[in-house]
Amino acid sequence: MRPVHARGEETRQSILEAAESIFADIGYGAARLDQVAQAVGIRRPSILYYFASKQDLYDAVEADIFASMHAFAQERIQGVTDPLDRLLALLDAWLDFNVARPSAARIIQRLVADAATPRRNNPTEFSFSALEDIEAVFADGVRAGAFRPLSPMLFLNGVAGSVLFYVCNSGQLGDTRRYDPADPAELARFRALLHLLARTAVRPG
């Protein structure tokens, strides 16, 4: 028999996974704790044992997304010293993370698009790690003379942001243009384009 604390952690994780899917599909405003409870197969008061409110649950979901993406990216770029290779490794990490976890990509895209996001008082409360990751890579590249002095936030919006569109937009283009972001051939084509855009954007001169 599993210890009580282990079962409790499993329930908490199940709540987080169900909530992430629901927040991704319909947004924070429309989501209800009853929907999350139904998806997990528990009663609504059981959610409040783990999370004090819908805001608390959403915060935990968003915190987990960005913490997980940061850890995934750090593992990918560890030991990569060449500035351009490090930048491409970071982009690849973000791409592979969001392809594997499309609900996270949809939540991040909602954060970008919705001015009434739950993060309106502190928009980078949880996403600061991703912003700091790309700022650090850019600072190293500019210092080494490998990158032109381009704003990392301009690069984020102009190049890295395409990862979200690639993952989230696949079903929004009509039946004849639909694609599977996880298809290896499709993913390889997009990765090659992403690398080309990145190299062009940071090239000195």
C-alpha positions as CSV (number, residue, x, y, z in Angstrom):
1,M,0.0,0.0,0.0
2,R,1.4,3.4,-1.0
3,P,2.0,5.9,1.9
4,V,-0.7,8.6,2.3
5,H,1.7,11.4,1.4
6,A,2.5,9.6,-1.9
7,R,-1.2,9.3,-2.8
8,G,-1.6,13.0,-1.9
9,E,1.2,14.0,-4.2
10,E,-0.3,11.9,-7.0
11,T,-3.7,13.6,-6.5
12,R,-2.0,17.1,-6.5
13,Q,-0.2,16.3,-9.7
14,S,-3.4,15.0,-11.3
15,I,-5.1,18.3,-10.4
16,L,-2.2,20.3,-11.9
17,E,-2.3,18.3,-15.2
18,A,-6.1,18.6,-15.5
19,A,-6.0,22.3,-14.7
20,E,-3.3,22.9,-17.3
21,S,-5.3,21.3,-20.0
22,I,-8.5,23.2,-19.1
23,F,-6.7,26.6,-18.7
24,A,-5.0,26.0,-22.0
25,D,-8.3,25.1,-23.8
26,I,-10.7,27.8,-22.4
27,G,-8.5,30.3,-20.5
28,Y,-8.4,31.4,-16.9
29,G,-11.6,33.4,-16.9
30,A,-13.8,30.7,-18.2
31,A,-12.3,27.8,-16.3
32,R,-14.0,26.5,-13.2
33,L,-12.8,24.4,-10.3
34,D,-15.8,22.1,-10.9
35,Q,-14.4,21.3,-14.4
36,V,-11.0,20.4,-13.0
37,A,-12.5,18.2,-10.2
38,Q,-14.6,16.4,-12.8
39,A,-11.6,15.8,-15.0
40,V,-9.7,14.3,-12.1
41,G,-12.6,12.3,-10.7
42,I,-12.7,14.1,-7.3
43,R,-15.1,16.6,-5.6
44,R,-14.5,20.3,-5.8
45,P,-13.7,20.6,-2.0
46,S,-10.8,18.2,-2.5
47,I,-9.1,20.7,-4.9
48,L,-9.3,23.3,-2.1
49,Y,-7.4,21.0,0.2
50,Y,-4.4,21.4,-2.2
51,F,-5.1,24.8,-3.7
52,A,-6.8,27.6,-1.8
53,S,-8.5,29.2,-4.9
54,K,-8.6,29.1,-8.7
55,Q,-5.9,31.8,-8.7
56,D,-3.7,29.7,-6.5
57,L,-4.2,26.7,-8.8
58,Y,-3.5,28.7,-11.9
59,D,-0.4,30.2,-10.3
60,A,0.9,26.6,-9.5
61,V,0.2,25.6,-13.1
62,E,2.1,28.6,-14.6
63,A,4.9,28.2,-12.1
64,D,5.3,24.6,-13.0
65,I,5.4,25.3,-16.8
66,F,8.1,27.9,-16.6
67,A,10.2,26.0,-14.0
68,S,10.0,22.9,-16.1
69,M,10.9,24.7,-19.3
70,H,13.8,26.5,-17.5
71,A,15.2,23.2,-16.2
72,F,14.8,21.5,-19.6
73,A,16.6,24.4,-21.3
74,Q,19.4,24.5,-18.7
75,E,20.1,20.8,-19.2
76,R,20.2,21.3,-23.0
77,I,22.7,24.3,-22.9
78,Q,24.9,22.9,-20.2
79,G,28.4,22.6,-21.5
80,V,27.7,24.4,-24.8
81,T,30.2,27.3,-24.9
82,D,30.0,28.7,-28.4
83,P,27.6,31.6,-28.3
84,L,25.7,30.7,-31.5
85,D,25.5,27.0,-30.6
86,R,24.2,28.0,-27.1
87,L,21.5,30.2,-28.6
88,L,20.4,27.5,-31.0
89,A,20.4,24.9,-28.2
90,L,18.2,27.2,-26.1
91,L,15.8,27.6,-29.1
92,D,15.8,23.9,-29.6
93,A,15.0,23.3,-26.0
94,W,12.0,25.7,-26.1
95,L,10.8,24.1,-29.3
96,D,11.0,20.6,-28.1
97,F,9.5,21.4,-24.7
98,N,6.5,23.1,-26.2
99,V,6.0,20.4,-28.9
100,A,6.0,17.8,-26.2
101,R,3.7,19.9,-23.9
102,P,1.3,21.8,-26.2
103,S,-1.0,22.8,-23.4
104,A,1.9,24.8,-21.9
105,A,2.4,26.5,-25.3
106,R,-1.2,27.5,-25.4
107,I,-1.1,28.9,-21.9
108,I,2.0,30.9,-22.7
109,Q,0.3,32.2,-25.9
110,R,-2.7,33.2,-23.9
111,L,-0.4,35.1,-21.5
112,V,1.1,37.0,-24.5
113,A,-2.3,37.8,-26.1
114,D,-4.6,38.6,-23.2
115,A,-4.1,41.9,-21.4
116,A,-6.4,40.7,-18.7
117,T,-4.1,37.8,-17.8
118,P,-3.9,36.8,-14.2
119,R,-0.4,38.1,-14.3
120,R,-1.4,41.7,-15.0
121,N,0.0,43.0,-11.8
122,N,3.3,41.2,-12.3
123,P,3.5,39.8,-15.8
124,T,6.9,38.2,-15.3
125,E,6.2,36.6,-11.9
126,F,6.9,33.2,-13.3
127,S,8.2,33.7,-16.8
128,F,11.3,35.7,-15.5
129,S,13.4,32.5,-15.8
130,A,12.8,32.3,-19.6
131,L,13.6,35.9,-20.1
132,E,16.7,35.7,-18.0
133,D,17.8,32.6,-20.0
134,I,17.7,34.4,-23.3
135,E,19.2,37.6,-21.9
136,A,22.2,35.6,-20.5
137,V,22.8,33.9,-23.8
138,F,22.7,37.2,-25.7
139,A,24.9,39.0,-23.2
140,D,27.6,36.3,-23.7
141,G,27.2,36.4,-27.5
142,V,27.5,40.2,-27.7
143,R,30.5,40.2,-25.2
144,A,32.3,37.7,-27.4
145,G,31.6,39.7,-30.5
146,A,29.6,36.8,-32.0
147,F,26.3,38.7,-32.0
148,R,25.5,42.2,-33.1
149,P,24.1,44.3,-30.3
150,L,20.4,43.3,-30.8
151,S,17.9,43.5,-28.0
152,P,17.2,40.0,-26.7
153,M,13.5,41.0,-26.3
154,L,13.4,42.0,-30.0
155,F,14.8,38.6,-30.8
156,L,12.3,36.9,-28.5
157,N,9.4,38.6,-30.3
158,G,10.8,38.3,-33.8
159,V,12.3,34.8,-33.8
160,A,11.8,32.8,-30.6
161,G,8.1,33.6,-30.5
162,S,7.6,31.7,-33.7
163,V,7.8,28.5,-31.6
164,L,4.5,29.3,-30.0
165,F,2.9,29.9,-33.4
166,Y,4.3,26.7,-34.8
167,V,2.9,24.6,-31.9
168,C,-0.4,26.4,-31.4
169,N,-1.4,27.4,-35.0
170,S,-1.3,24.0,-36.6
171,G,-5.0,23.5,-36.4
172,Q,-6.0,27.1,-37.2
173,L,-5.1,27.2,-40.9
174,G,-7.8,25.2,-42.5
175,D,-8.0,21.5,-43.4
176,T,-5.7,21.8,-46.4
177,R,-2.9,23.5,-44.4
178,R,-3.2,21.6,-41.2
179,Y,0.0,19.9,-39.9
180,D,1.2,17.9,-36.9
181,P,3.8,19.9,-35.0
182,A,5.2,16.7,-33.6
183,D,5.7,15.0,-37.0
184,P,9.5,14.4,-37.2
185,A,9.7,15.7,-40.8
186,E,7.6,18.8,-40.1
187,L,9.5,19.5,-37.0
188,A,12.9,19.2,-38.7
189,R,11.8,21.7,-41.4
190,F,10.7,24.2,-38.8
191,R,13.8,23.7,-36.8
192,A,16.0,24.4,-39.8
193,L,14.0,27.6,-40.5
194,L,14.2,28.6,-36.9
195,H,18.0,28.2,-36.9
196,L,18.3,30.2,-40.2
197,L,16.2,33.1,-38.7
198,A,18.3,33.1,-35.5
199,R,21.6,33.1,-37.4
200,T,20.5,35.9,-39.7
201,A,19.2,37.9,-36.7
202,V,22.3,37.9,-34.6
203,R,25.0,37.9,-37.4
204,P,27.4,40.8,-36.8
205,G,27.8,43.4,-39.5
